[in-house]
């Protein structure tokens, strides 16, 4: 009874603190991003970017500190393999909530290089998040439907070209590239509409990851297969967290070898994408089984 009475107050206070945390660190990142934009010296720009990465990690740590404060929550981190701040990683992860991003930033802080998320173009307008991600050189992807490409054929391949341009920026310093390969957040409605063959996952899409591998595959040290879970709160993780009802968070990480990068010969690229989709489908089957084991179902 007491928890039910307190829940609205917890939600209001926790939400306000999370917004203030985002606004503070996001504002600092945007400010330094504007300085980085107008200063031509490469060394100075690189130094600013390192400071901005530090601000991003501070955002993640403070946000998770608030989660711990308002929730009686267990953080269950499982890492199968060795991680290093001096390596390049490609993360393929499932996607349940916007909370995933906060948790991956916090997880990365002491373990792996600063993460770069592939974001939807629409998120550029999200207060503090959009411009902050832009300042941190994160790629914004615009997905074109088949009908749109047929109407405007000159747009074909533009999203992949954007991927190529941003990946070139990641070659000079250790980086973690994160791709939510399902393309959207999991919901039961989406799961049903896509006729997913998996119990806990949506079907993965190989295009963006395959192109990333073809652009800088030889640079990646490992692929990290990341499974994010909120046992007992999977339907609405963000609301459960803000309301103080989150009880357990699982981040399961498996360090894997990098698949062979795509060939540079155009005629063979399509064949690579088909083979890579098969690799990704097998990985998703294994992930689905592992999630079932973690949840004890």
N, C-alpha and C positions, 0 to 999 in steps of 0.2 A: 504493500500500500504506500509506504513512504517513498519507495523508488518511483512509483507512478506519479506521485505528487512532485518529486524533484526533477523528473525527466525534462519538462519544458524549460525549467530554469537552467539546467545543465546544458541543454541544447543552445539556448540563447547566449549564455556566457562563453561556452566553448567555441561556437561559431564566430562570435565577435573576436575572440583571441586569435583564432586561425586566420581570419581576414586581416587583422592588424599585422600578424606575422608575415603574411604574404605581401601586404602593402609595403611594409618596412624594407624587407630584403629585396622584393621586386623593384621598388623605387630606386634603391641603391644600384641595383644591376642595370636598370634602364639609364640612370644618370651616367654611369661609367661607360655604358654602351654608346651613348651620344658622344662622349669624349673620344672613345675609340674610333668612332665614325669619322671624326674630323682631323684626327692626328695621323699623319702618313707614316710615321716611323714604325717599322715592323716590330722591332724589339720592344718598344713602349706599348704597342698594341697587344703583344703577347703577354707582357707583364700585367696589363689591365685585365686581360682575359683570365689569367690565373687568379687574380683577386676576385673577379666576378664568380668564378667557380667556387671559391671559398665562401662567398655570400650564399650561393645556391646550396652548398652543403649545410651552412648555418640554418637556412630556411628549413631544410629537411629535418635537422636535429631538433630544432625548437618545436616544429610541428609535431614530431613524434613524442617529445617531452610532454606536450599538452595532451596527446592521446593517452599516454601513461597516467597523467594526472587525473583525467576524468573517467578513465576506464580501468576496471580491474582485469587487465588483459595480459595474456601470456604471449610473448614473441618467440616463436619456434623457428629459428634459422637453421637450415640444414645445407651444408656445403660439401659436395662430393668432389674433391679435387683441390688443387692449390690455386690461389689467386694472388695477383701482384699489381701494384700501382704502376709498374713500368711496362705493362703489356697492353696490347690492343685486343678488345673483346667485341664480339657481336652477340648481343642478347636476343633470343627469341622467347617471347613470353605470352602467356594467356592474359586476358584483359577482363577484369570484373568491375572495376570502379576507377574513378579519378584518384582515389586513395592509392592505387597501385603506383602512381608516379611519385607521390611523397615517400612511400616506403622504399622504392628503388633508389631514390636519391639518398635517403638515410643509410640504406644497406651499402651503397657504393662508397660512402665517405671514407671509411677506414680501410677499404679492401681493394677497390679497383679505380681506374681513372674516371674523371668526370663524365657522367652519362649525357648522351645526345639523343633526344627523342625525335622520331619522325612524327610530325604533328599535322593534323588536318588544317587546311588553309583557313577555315572558318574561325579557328582558335586565335588567330592574330588579333581579333577584336575583343578577346576576353581580358578584362581589366588586369593589369600587372602581369598576367601569365603570357599573353601574346607578345607584347613588346619585350618582356624579360627574356623569353625564348629566342626572339629575334636577336637581341643583344648578345646572347650566348652562342650565336651561330648555329642554332638548331634548324633543321630543314622543315619547311612547310610544304606539304604535298597537296596538290589539287587533283582529285580523281575525276576523270572524265568518263561519262557513261558511253556505251557503244553508240547510242543514238546521237549523242552530242558530237562524237568524233566523226560519225558519218556526215553530219551536217557541216562540221568545221574540220575537214581533214588535216589542215595545217597544224592542229593542236595534237595530233597523234605523236606520242613519244615525248611530249613536253614534261610530263611528270617524271619520266626516267631521266631526262636530261637534267632536271632539278636535282635528282638524287646524285648524279655524276658530279655536278658542280660542288655540292656540299661535301661529298665524300673526299674530294680533293683537299678540302680544308682540314680534314682529319688526319692527313698523312704525316704531318710534321711533329706531332706530339701524341703520346699515348692517349687513347680515347676509347670510350665504351659507346658503341652504337646500339640503341635499343629499338627493336621493332616489334610491335604488337601485331603478329602476323594474321590474326583473325580479322583485322581491319575495323573492328568495332567492339564495344563492350558486350559481354555475355548477358543475355536475358533469356528467360524461358520462352518468350514469344519469338525471339530471333532464332533460338535453338530449334523450335518447331518449324518456323518458316523456311529455314535453310535445310531442313531434313538432315540434320547433322548425324553422322554415323558414330559420334562420340557421346558419351554420357554427360561429361562435364565441360565440354569444349565445343566451340564453333569450328567449322572447317578452316584450315589454314590457307593463306594465299601466298604463293611463292614469288610473285613478280618483284616486289620491292627488295626482298632479301636476296634473291638471285642476282638482281642488278647490282646491289651493294657488293656482293662477292665478286662479281665480274669486274668491278671498279677497283676494289682494294683488297680482294681476297687473299693475296699473297702477304698482306700486312698483318692480318688478324693472327693473334697467337692462339686463340681458342674461340669456340662457340660456347656460350653459356645458355643452357636450357633452364629457364626460370619458370617455376609454377607458383602462382600466388593464390592463397586460399584464405577464406574467412569462415572457418567452421562455425555453424550456427548463425551466421550473418550474411550468407552469400547473396541473398535476394536484394538487400539494400545495405551494403557495407558502409557507405558514407553516412547514412542516417543513423545506423547503429553506433558508429564511432562518435559522431557529434552528440548523440543522446546519452553517451555513457554506458551503452549496452554491448559494446564489443568485448568478447571474452578471449578470443584466440586469433592470432595471425600467424600464418605459416608461409615462409619463403623457402622453397626447395630449389637448390641450384646444383646442376650437374655440369661439370667442366668436360667439354667434348672436343675432339679434333675437328679442324675446319674441313668441310667438304672440298673436293677439288674445285678451284675457281673456274668460272666460265671461260671457254676458249675465246680468243679475240677474233677468230674467223667468223664472220657474220652468219655463214651458212650453218654453223654448228651451234649457234647460240640457242635457237629454239629447241634443239635436241637436249641441250643442257637444262633448260627450264623445265622440260618434261621430266627429266631424270631427277632434278632437284625437287620438284613437286612430289615425286614418289618418296624421296628421302624425308621430306617434311611430313608427309602423311604417315610414314612409319614412326617418326619421332612423336607425332601427336597421338598415335595409338599407344605408344609406351607411356607417354605423359598421362593419358586418360587412365591407364591401369595404375600408374603410380599414385595419382590423385585418389583413386578409389581405395588404395591401400592406406594412404594417409588418413582418409576420412573414416576408415574402418568399415566400409560398406561393400 
